[in-house]
Every structure is written in structure tokens, then in C-alpha cells.
Amino acid sequence: MNASGVLGSTASLLRSLAESGAGAVVTKSLSLEPREGYPTPVLIELPYGYVNAIGLANPGLDAFAEEMVELEGLGVPIVVSVFGSTVEEFAKAAFKAEELGGSAVELNLSCPHAGGLLHYSQDPKLAYDVVARVRGSTSIPVLPKLSADSASLIEVARAVERAGADGVVAINTLRAVCIDVDLRRPRLSNVFGGLSGPAIKPVAVRCVYELYEELSVPIVGVGGISSFQDALEFILAGASAVQVGSALAKQGLELFKRLAAGVQGYLERHGLASIKDLIGAAHRR
């Protein structure tokens, strides 16, 4: 799938993702009310990825209903990413996501540059409360997105599993700062942003590896995937599915088919019948 926030803001973009070979599509993170986000500059390109501080700008779930209508008959699952400033807002947003036709709801508990949001992925009790309340308000799969910035990643993951999460997504971008040495000030208007791309892949793989040993629910791996070998690293570490983001800016939508073909070729070369034979295989040493 695509990662939330990447080409997930309109029906036409999401349809393009599905037609290009994505096995599922993920919307940008949506809230109950419209949100403007931060002023520019909001994105920095680096040799090893990107740092962004968009500020979760979105039109709100009610306005996004028009996009969801246009996605009827898409043919692949639509994962609606939502967030809120309170537990109740998360629950209402998730309920709305199901009402709009979402196949699953991804809970953005961990945006590193949106004030007041990151703490949901750092406090096991808060994370539990959000997922438990969402679980009680919706019948579709619930996938909280976790952060490697949390010192208590495993405790948070255990908490959301106890609360009824159907799986977890790991990881969100990492909190980062870039300084303009000529102007002697931060390069982003918000100062803090989220680092994505190849730079975070080893951290993301580590998180998936650790989570696989602790959880019984599936893991969606994300962070720096740009080749089928990268995707296989996540799968071998324990991911049942993967998301791609930054690499789409460099390689285009053809990336989905290249990843799928690369993984299929790997299976055939090694005489494996299913990708299920690879999930968590790196733990069986």
C-alpha cells in the first residue's frame, strides 16, 4: 500500500494507486474538522530522504465523503487514516471512516510534528484508551500507527493489542530538525518535522522485528522501502504487509508492480509457494 499522507488526498490519486498495482490504498490522515496545517516551508529533500511538517492539513471527514463516493467499486481495500485531539475525537473519526465506506481504519497516534498527537504513541494507557474506544465504535479492522520515537514501543504495542487492535502499523516518521547554516535558523516553519525515506529503514525494520516477537496480531511495515529487497527485509522481520511512501516520489507509481514482481520472483527462485512462508522467517534461525 501507499503510506498515509502520500498520494492519498483525492479520489483520483487513490484510484491511480490501485490501478498501478497497490494491494490496498491509504488516505491521508483525516480529522473531524478541516485543518489548515503549517505555512511553508513544509518539506525538505535530503540525500537520504525527506523531512516534512505539513501539519496534518486536510479537508475534514465530511468533505472527504465526496472522494469516497468516487472510489466505489475500486477493487482494493481502502484504509482511512484518522486522528483526533481527544480519545472521543478518535472514536468519532473512526466511526465516520466506517460510515464513509472505509475497509479499515488506521489510527495516526504518532505524528512527530503535530502538537499534542505524538504523546498517544508514548503512553500505553492513552494508546489503550484510544484503541478501546475506537474498537467500541466501529466494526472494521483497527490499525494503530506506532512510533519508534517512543521509549515504550513494546508496552504501547501490547496495550493496543489488549485494547482490540487488529494489527499495528510501524513506523511513523521520526522527529527531526534541519538548520539553515546561512540564515542560522530552522528550515521548516514548524521547526520540527518527520524524517522519512531510506534513512529510517533500519530503525523501522528493528521495530518490526521486536514487535513480531511480542505481538500476535499482524504488522504492517513502513519506512524507507524502495526495492523488493527492502520489502523482503520487513517481511522476514515479521511484517505481513508493507507500505511505501518517499520512494514513490523518485520511482513513480510503477514501483508497486516492481515490488510485487520482485517478491514473486524471489519466491519462485527459492521454491516457496507463498509469501506467508517468509513472514518472520528471520526469527527462525
Steps between C-alpha positions, in 0.01 A plus 500: 500500500592865497591657831251744647566854381645386168267541200197438718324837494256452210297226335693536175834448673376201698353346186833548322672313781258208471530489121879499533500182705458601864335217694320755718498880519529730801349848524685795644429549871156652545338675796141583589550866414708655219860583590718753320841368600822699518623782276783435256771380499361160591728255311875452475665250266819341630746254340353225718130591514265782589407706803145632494273700726175528307307531825237238411323740264174340380146593394329306779312172484169651389661666199694181419168317466483627141833332422384172653189499280724522195698198624204260497594181320872570535581131532753526784453579871495866604671568830385833644761669720351712778618702798354710779606719789300296753402136548142588409607674179693190395189288561270734308748524213529120479122464502479752217773316306293181509185693411675638192586150382849445636619138499719565804605795713860596570542704819770766471617491862850618429546796264832649622428858396133551594480642849316284749485187281832322551428437868228249409772266374722556804254424780368142515189605693409776254561269205284233666220749565497619138496152348245364749266791433545468123448124519169567670386743232585311181485148360774534235865406570687749721870561429681740735817654354791490744815705541863403547538831686325335792723362775218256580423364153443143619284606796288718272469220246391253767247753627336554160487125442321453834264782405389314188725618217484269200860582406758777530681721250870566570646753474405862460760759400769592755508841670771710337638855462695657212693828538584748225862586576493820292182640653581338836147385563287186456408422141139398574240751611400264779866434596429130562414259221481131423793321338407238239675303228805270492652658811237346727479152347735320743312654793165395352621145434629480858160608633316243288744231613441583868124531462474162326649329804247664733170518311255250358329748264634577150751779439506740205859612444584846366809717482747542216389222265622563146571148364363149529802412714395774744146362506637151564702628797180617664319176420785286630502715815131425550286732287196352328466800269699812414441864415715722278523877504809704419613263224187578298632854448817359343375190320139576415192282526669217310673421829207287618526257209879488528477411868240230438695355207823501698343318794329250269829432325670444834233246598543312174881495520485357851221252433256662740127470445385805692629819652357367827803269510721808538312696768727508805745251345798697630399395851525131415878478504 
